[in-house]
């Protein structure tokens, strides 16, 4: 089964790299969507079928945690698994993200295998 | 504290360059700083706030940044536009600063600003004569790379030295 993925990062370069990494990792990728911040991501979620969101934390307009808070309020899409791919690794920040229900976390810089392992585990656990 | 920051910063820069660009860094301490010909540089910077508050800046030749962006995106030797190189340097500042702050104090909450980057001349880079808390210089595949770190507060808890 192929999964539709939404990549949220303000860096266009990083979005391309994540997209390529996911494709090369062996993860079963269906359609891939991109957004430059949390607000754009929420708009994409309203109009497209998304199975998984890969998001940065530190972004302009709406950051990753704000996006996650808004997403969880959405009765229709609030269940979509979210994985943060970010430079931030502080325990408190991760605790905050876990409390909001993130399914996974990858710290930049990353290896493709790390992305593949996290995505595979997340999709197995979510039963998608 | 300076010694600890220097040690962590050296490790983080080496790790980030190795993982993102498969590039191994050499120390520039024993080599001349002046490039043989004036070339444009990219100046990237990001602010951080937490147990330490300050600014991290990175300088590297535009051409090196373009090669690194190409390597990062897996484009072999394809040349990427300057805008893409600038975007990559912003991300590089973000990754270096994020890892540096976390490794300095994992329990603290750090706030990073949005990174910025722009093209500057070598002269402009040299003219930044402010005293910097820490300056690290490297060679990345023959090109000079400089990291400057400034901070104004020192409330970071130093870990006791292991016996």
Interface residues (C-beta under 8 A of the other chain):
Chain A: X10 X11 X12 X13 X14 X16 X17 X20 X58 X59 X60 X86 X87 X88 X89 X90 X91 X92 X93 X107 X108 X109 X110 X111
Chain B: X15 X16 X19 X20 X69 X72 X73 X74 X84 X87 X88 X90 X91 X94 X95 X97 X98 X99 X101 X102 X105 X106 X107 X108 X109 X110 X112 X114
